[in-house]
Amino acid sequence: MESRLNRNLERKSKQRFILTIAGTILILILLLRFGVPLLVNFSLFIAGVKSNSSSSQSANSQFVAPPILDTTLTATNSATINISGNAAANESVKLYVNNVAVDEVKTQSDGSFTFKDVSLTQGGNELAAKAKNGNSESALSDPISITYATNVPALSIDQPSDNQSFSGNQKTVTVKGKTDPNIRVTVNGFWAVTDDTGNYSYTLSLQNGDNKIDVVASDVAGNKAEKVITVHYSQ
């Protein structure tokens, strides 16, 4: 009786073992048939998405070179000026004055651009620009500084005095006076010597009769002050 029970248990154990092996084999077949290709396709899909995303990011973050502002102007007595420059063709260029965006233009086919009637503030003005292509924008260009000034320089003629007379060996006269610092002075069209505080001097040869002395003081912005006196010389 006991031997028969043991045989039944062994037979059932073998059946479970065989079913387990068969089930495992079936699962492996199904996995090989459907699971691996599906896994490969999914991996390729993810890789494609990443590649497309990287390409899109690369396209959207392309390098844009800063524009170049082209001017030799450092000072002016005009409230508005034109600013030109160069960038890549068919880009947008935005102009900043003292860190404030004031205008935007498109470049021409040769990359040139011009900002017209740019307003300046009294005193110093720092100008810079950025170029934009699609979603990408350049860094700020190298800045340029332009001073807007309208004040006329101070000017005095301290010697000689108007209508002063000279004679004999006094064939020359030293014209002296004062202006503001960093001001250019001419006497009858010739450069006078000026010091750091604005004192100037020029030695002028006298001709027989009346001699007009025309003194002009001018700054880099083009503002001018002028004084004219006359001295007399007789041999």
C-alpha positions as CSV (number, residue, x, y, z in Angstrom):
1,M,0.0,0.0,0.0
2,E,2.7,2.4,0.9
3,S,4.7,1.4,-2.1
4,R,1.8,2.2,-4.4
5,L,1.4,5.6,-2.7
6,N,5.1,6.4,-3.3
7,R,4.8,5.5,-7.0
8,N,1.8,7.9,-7.4
9,L,3.7,10.7,-5.8
10,E,6.7,10.1,-8.0
11,R,4.5,10.0,-11.1
12,K,2.9,13.4,-10.2
13,S,6.3,14.9,-9.4
14,K,7.5,13.9,-12.9
15,Q,4.4,15.3,-14.5
16,R,4.9,18.7,-12.7
17,F,8.6,18.7,-13.7
18,I,7.7,18.0,-17.4
19,L,5.0,20.7,-17.4
20,T,7.5,23.1,-15.8
21,I,10.1,22.4,-18.5
22,A,7.5,22.6,-21.2
23,G,6.2,25.9,-19.9
24,T,9.7,27.4,-19.6
25,I,10.5,26.3,-23.2
26,L,7.3,27.9,-24.4
27,I,8.0,31.1,-22.6
28,L,11.5,31.2,-24.1
29,I,10.1,30.6,-27.6
30,L,7.5,33.4,-27.2
31,L,10.2,35.7,-25.8
32,L,12.5,35.0,-28.7
33,R,9.7,35.3,-31.2
34,F,8.1,38.5,-30.0
35,G,9.9,39.9,-26.9
36,V,13.5,40.5,-28.3
37,P,12.4,42.2,-31.6
38,L,10.0,44.3,-29.6
39,L,12.8,45.2,-27.2
40,V,15.1,46.0,-30.1
41,N,12.5,48.2,-31.8
42,F,11.8,50.0,-28.6
43,S,15.5,50.7,-28.1
44,L,15.9,51.9,-31.7
45,F,12.9,54.2,-31.2
46,I,14.4,55.7,-28.0
47,A,17.7,56.2,-29.8
48,G,16.0,57.9,-32.7
49,V,14.1,60.3,-30.4
50,K,17.3,61.2,-28.7
51,S,19.1,61.7,-32.0
52,N,16.3,63.9,-33.3
53,S,16.3,65.8,-30.1
54,S,20.0,66.4,-30.2
55,S,19.9,67.5,-33.8
56,S,17.0,69.9,-33.0
57,Q,18.9,71.3,-30.0
58,S,22.0,71.6,-32.1
59,A,20.1,73.5,-34.9
60,N,18.5,75.8,-32.3
61,S,21.7,76.6,-30.5
62,Q,23.9,77.3,-33.6
63,F,26.7,79.9,-33.0
64,V,25.9,83.5,-34.1
65,A,28.8,85.9,-34.3
66,P,28.4,89.3,-32.7
67,P,28.0,92.2,-35.2
68,I,30.6,94.8,-35.8
69,L,29.7,98.5,-35.3
70,D,31.6,100.7,-37.7
71,T,32.3,104.3,-36.7
72,T,35.2,106.6,-36.1
73,L,33.0,109.1,-34.2
74,T,33.9,109.6,-30.6
75,A,32.0,112.8,-29.9
76,T,29.3,114.9,-31.5
77,N,27.2,118.0,-30.9
78,S,24.2,116.4,-32.7
79,A,21.4,114.8,-30.7
80,T,21.0,112.0,-33.3
81,I,23.4,110.1,-35.4
82,N,23.5,107.1,-37.9
83,I,25.3,104.0,-36.9
84,S,26.3,101.4,-39.5
85,G,28.0,98.0,-39.2
86,N,28.3,94.4,-40.5
87,A,27.0,91.0,-39.5
88,A,26.0,87.9,-41.4
89,A,23.5,88.2,-44.3
90,N,19.8,88.3,-43.5
91,E,20.1,88.4,-39.7
92,S,18.4,90.7,-37.3
93,V,20.5,93.2,-35.4
94,K,19.4,94.9,-32.2
95,L,21.1,98.1,-31.0
96,Y,21.6,99.0,-27.4
97,V,22.4,102.5,-26.0
98,N,23.6,102.5,-22.4
99,N,22.3,98.9,-22.0
100,V,18.8,99.8,-23.3
101,A,17.5,98.3,-26.6
102,V,16.5,101.2,-28.9
103,D,16.2,99.8,-32.4
104,E,16.3,96.6,-34.5
105,V,17.0,96.2,-38.3
106,K,17.6,93.5,-40.8
107,T,21.0,93.1,-42.5
108,Q,21.3,93.3,-46.2
109,S,22.4,90.5,-48.5
110,D,26.0,91.6,-48.0
111,G,25.6,91.7,-44.2
112,S,25.6,95.5,-43.9
113,F,23.1,97.4,-41.7
114,T,22.4,101.0,-40.7
115,F,20.6,102.4,-37.7
116,K,19.3,105.8,-38.6
117,D,18.6,108.8,-36.2
118,V,19.9,107.1,-33.1
119,S,19.1,109.4,-30.1
120,L,21.9,110.2,-27.7
121,T,21.8,111.4,-24.1
122,Q,23.9,114.4,-23.0
123,G,27.3,113.2,-21.9
124,G,28.7,109.7,-22.5
125,N,26.9,107.1,-24.5
126,E,27.9,103.4,-24.9
127,L,26.6,101.6,-27.9
128,A,26.6,97.9,-28.6
129,A,24.6,95.4,-30.6
130,K,23.4,91.8,-30.8
131,A,22.7,89.6,-33.9
132,K,19.9,87.1,-34.1
133,N,19.4,84.2,-36.4
134,G,16.4,82.0,-35.8
135,N,16.2,81.2,-32.1
136,S,19.9,81.8,-31.6
137,E,21.4,85.2,-30.5
138,S,24.9,86.4,-30.3
139,A,26.7,88.0,-27.4
140,L,27.0,91.8,-27.3
141,S,29.4,93.3,-29.8
142,D,32.4,95.3,-28.8
143,P,31.0,98.6,-27.5
144,I,31.8,102.0,-28.8
145,S,31.7,105.2,-26.8
146,I,30.3,108.5,-28.1
147,T,30.1,111.7,-26.2
148,Y,27.2,114.1,-26.9
149,A,28.1,117.6,-25.8
150,T,26.6,121.0,-26.8
151,N,28.4,123.3,-24.3
152,V,30.6,126.0,-26.0
153,P,34.1,126.0,-24.6
154,A,35.2,129.0,-22.4
155,L,37.7,131.3,-24.1
156,S,39.6,134.4,-23.1
157,I,42.4,136.5,-24.7
158,D,44.5,137.8,-21.9
159,Q,47.2,139.3,-24.0
160,P,47.6,141.4,-26.1
161,S,44.6,143.7,-25.5
162,D,42.3,144.8,-28.3
163,N,43.7,147.8,-30.2
164,Q,47.0,147.6,-28.5
165,S,49.9,149.2,-30.5
166,F,53.4,147.9,-31.2
167,S,56.3,149.5,-33.0
168,G,60.0,149.2,-34.0
169,N,61.6,146.0,-32.8
170,Q,58.3,144.6,-31.4
171,K,57.7,142.6,-34.6
172,T,56.1,139.6,-32.7
173,V,53.4,139.3,-30.0
174,T,52.7,136.4,-27.8
175,V,49.0,135.7,-27.7
176,K,47.9,134.2,-24.4
177,G,44.7,133.2,-22.8
178,K,42.6,130.5,-21.2
179,T,40.1,127.9,-22.2
180,D,38.7,124.6,-20.7
181,P,41.0,121.6,-20.3
182,N,41.3,119.3,-23.4
183,I,40.3,122.0,-25.8
184,R,42.1,122.7,-29.1
185,V,43.0,126.3,-29.7
186,T,44.1,128.0,-33.0
187,V,45.4,131.5,-33.6
188,N,44.8,132.7,-37.1
189,G,44.5,129.1,-38.1
190,F,47.7,127.8,-36.4
191,W,47.7,125.5,-33.5
192,A,48.5,127.1,-30.1
193,V,50.3,125.4,-27.3
194,T,47.9,124.4,-24.5
195,D,48.6,122.9,-21.1
196,D,46.5,120.5,-18.9
197,T,44.6,123.4,-17.3
198,G,43.6,125.1,-20.5
199,N,46.2,127.9,-20.7
200,Y,47.3,128.5,-24.3
201,S,50.0,130.6,-26.0
202,Y,51.1,131.4,-29.6
203,T,53.8,133.7,-30.9
204,L,52.5,135.7,-33.9
205,S,54.5,137.8,-36.3
206,L,53.2,141.3,-36.9
207,Q,52.8,143.0,-40.2
208,N,52.9,146.8,-40.7
209,G,49.5,148.3,-40.0
210,D,46.5,146.5,-38.5
211,N,46.8,142.8,-37.5
212,K,43.7,140.8,-36.8
213,I,44.1,138.1,-34.2
214,D,41.4,135.3,-34.6
215,V,41.4,132.8,-31.7
216,V,39.2,129.7,-31.9
217,A,38.7,127.1,-29.2
218,S,37.0,123.8,-30.2
219,D,36.2,120.5,-28.6
220,V,36.1,117.0,-30.1
221,A,32.3,117.3,-30.4
222,G,32.6,120.2,-32.8
223,N,31.5,123.0,-30.4
224,K,33.5,126.2,-30.9
225,A,34.1,129.5,-29.2
226,E,35.8,132.4,-31.2
227,K,37.2,135.8,-30.2
228,V,38.7,138.4,-32.6
229,I,40.9,141.4,-31.6
230,T,43.0,143.8,-33.6
231,V,46.5,145.1,-32.8
232,H,48.5,147.8,-34.6
233,Y,52.1,147.7,-35.7
234,S,54.2,150.5,-37.1
235,Q,57.9,150.3,-38.2
